[in-house]
Amino acid sequence: MKTPWKLFAALGLSALLGFGLISCEDDSSDSNNTGADAVVGIWQHTEAGVDEETIQMTSTGAITWVLADLAAETCISFEGTWSADADSITTTGTVGTSSVAYTVSGNTLTIVDEDGEDFSYTRISTMIDCDHYNFGSTTGTMTATIDGTVYTLNSFTTAMRADGAMGIVAGDFTRQIQFNLLGDTAGTYSLGVAGNSATYIPSIATPLDFFMATFGMGSGSVEITSVANDTITGTFAFTGVPLSGTGSAAITNGSFSIPITTTQ
């Protein structure tokens, strides 16, 4: 299964989180409507026992996604902006801007992805949040001083353990920090050594413009202080450099506490 709006594509999180969309049963209306007024509302699809996505698009151009993995009992939410014309919906969120074709027929919104596959959402009356699922704590947080300014990155967070490695990602509506560590236990991980790396994206609208601390470039470390109770906690500091061009990004006083959303 996959997400047609590809919320996680720029981060590589579709493989980490496994969220997907499914088709919902259409209603009996034969009328097709397009334009912003037609898509304002709350839309949801559910695959019983597997996953559920709820999306709210307001008349002021705000959009909220709530994505629940019912099998893994994890949930994350995102916010952004949206607009629509007669042919497509354009959204700008935590991983940049995306456009998809769509139609509205009665109480069903159908999205057509870039491969020509249809995904349908049913209109509902009430927006939900992650607390609706009673999964327990699913919200992580990361803070860091970036080039002298303190930021809290908790609009989206995820941590993954797979095959003895860890992936940690956090961001707000503008920027993102990501770690890939070859190890999944508490300890100090030197960046640029043994495949450990850090990436800082100053603007998620341009995810290919980033700074890295990896093999042969940049420097720093991540201290994993605890991997317990399904949560990873730690501290970090690194200097990232661009793949091309000049300059650097100084990330200091970093800390995080993020629930493990995927274990393989």
N, C-alpha and C positions, 0 to 999 in steps of 0.2 A: 504494500500500500504506500501511497505517497501523498504529499501535500501539494495541490496544484499551485498555490500561491508561493510555494517554496520559501517559507519563512526562514528555514534553517540552512538553505543551500549555501549561502555565502560563508557560513561558519562550519560547514561540514557536519551539522548537527542532525540532519535527517537520519543518518546512519546511527548516531548515538542514541537518539531518543525514540526512534521508531514510531513517531506519531504518523497517522495517515488519515485519509478521508475516504468515506464510502458514499455510495449513492443512497439517497433516501427515496421513499415512495412519493411520486408526484401526486398533485391533487387533480381534480377533474376539470379545472379551468382550461379553456383553449386560448385564452387571450394572452398575448405576449406584450410586456411593457419594458421600456428601456429608459435610461436616464437616471439622474441622481435620486429623484423622488421615489422611483420604483424600488430602489435597493436600501433606502433608509429603513432601519428596523433591526430586529434580532433574529439571527439565523443559526440553525443547529443541525448537526447530523450525529447519529449514534450507531455504533456497531456494538450490540449488547455484549458486555463482558470484555470488550477489546479496547475501544477508544471512543472519545466524544470530543467534538469541537463546537464551541459556541462563539459567534461573532456578532458584535453590535456595531452598526454604522449609524452615526447620528446625523441630523440635519446640519450640524455645525461643522461637519467634516472630520470628526474624530472617529477612530476605530479602535475597538478592543477585541483581542483574541483570548480565549481561554481554552487551553488544550489539555485534555485529561487522558492519560494512559490508564484505563480501568484495570487492566491486567497487572501492571506494575504498581498501581496505586500511587502515581505521581501526577502532578499538575503544575503547569506554568502558565503565565499570562503575559501579554504584550500589549502595548498601546502604540498608536501612530495616527496618521491622517489618511484620508481617502478622497477620491473624486471619481466621477463617472460621466461618460458621454453615452451616446446611443449604442456603442459597440464594446466598450471595455471599461473595467474598473481598475484604477491605478491606486496602489497603496504604498505608503512610505512608513516603514517601521524600523525595528531594531537592526535589521540587516540590509537596509537600503530600500530601493524602489522597485516595484513589480507591477506589471499590467497583465490582466487576463480578460479574455472574451467572456461574455455572460448573456443570459436572458432571464427574465422574470415572467413566470406564468402563474397567476394566482398567488398562492402561498409557497411557491417553490422557486428558489434561486439556483440556476444551473451555471456552473463555471466550466469553461472549456480550456483545458491546459494546452501547453505548447505542442503536445503530442496528439492533440485532437480528442482526448478523453474527456467525458462529461462527469462532473461531480455535482450532486444536488444537495441543497440545504433546505430545510423546512422552517418557515417563519414561526417563532414562538413569542409569547407575550412578555416574559420576564427574563432579564439578564441574570446570569449566575457568576460566581467567582470560585476560586479554588476551594474556599471553605465549604462550599456546597457538597464536596465529595467526602469530607471527613477523613482525609488520608493522613492527618497529622501534619507535622511541619514539612512543608515542601518549598519554603522560601529560603534562599540563601542570600548572602550579602558579601560584597567585597569593597574595601576602601583602599585608596592609594593617593599619594601626592604625585601628580604628574606635572613636570616642569614647574613646580612651585605652587600648584593649586590642588587642593584636596577635593577628591571626587568620591561619591558613593555609587557603586555600580551594582544595582540590584533590580533593574527592570527585567533582566533575564539572567539566570544563573544555571549552570549545570555542571555536574562532575560525573565522570565515568571511570570505571575500572574494567580493564579488559586485557587478558593475556599478560598479566604482570605489569601493565602500564596504566597511567592515569592521564585523563584529559580534563582540564578545568577551564571553564569559560564564564565570563561575567561581562555585563555591559549595561549602559543606559541608553537613552534615545539618541545619543551622539557617538559614543566611543565604546571600545571593547578591548579587553585583555584576555589572552588565551595562553595556557601552559600545556605543553606536551611533555610528560615525564616518563622515562623508562624505569619504572619502579612503582609499586603500589603500597608501600609501607611508610611509616614515619621515618624522617631523616632529612638530611640536607642534600639538595639536588643542584649541582653547579650547572648553570646554563651554558650551552655550547660544548658540554662534555657528555659523551656516551649517548648522544641523541636527544638530550634535554634541551628544550627551546621555549622561548617566550615571544609572544607577538602582541604588539600594541597597535590598534587601528584608531587613529584620531577621529575619523569620520566614517561611520558605517555606510554613508551614502556613496563613498568611494572606497570599498573594502580592499582594493588592490594597492592602495597607498598606505603602507604600514611600516613599522619599525620592528626589528627583530633582534633578539639575543640568541644566537644559535652557533653552530660550528663555524669558526673562523670570523665571526662578527659579533659585536656587542659583548656584554658581560653581565654577570649577576648570579643570583641564586634564589631558590625557593626552599623554605624550611617547612616541611610537613610535620606539624606538631602532633596531630592525632588523626587516625583513621578508625573511627569507632562510632557505634550507634548509627550506622548508615550516614555518617557525616564526615567530610574532610575539612580539617581546619589547618591553617598555616599562615606564614608570613613570607614576604618577598621584597626584593629590590633588584632592579636591573637597569642597564642602559641599552636602549635599542637603537639600531642604525638602519637606514633604508637600504633596500637591495641595490638601488642606484641613486645617484645624487649625493648631496652632502647633508650635514646636520645630524642631530641625534635627539632622542627623547629620554629624559631622566625620570624613572619611576622609583619612588622611595616610600618608606613607611607603609608598605602594602600589607594587608591582612585579609583573610577570607574565612568564612564558615559556610559550607555549601553541602546540602544533602546529596548523596550519591543517587542519581536518577537511573543509572544503568550499570549493571554488573554482568560481565560475561566470563 
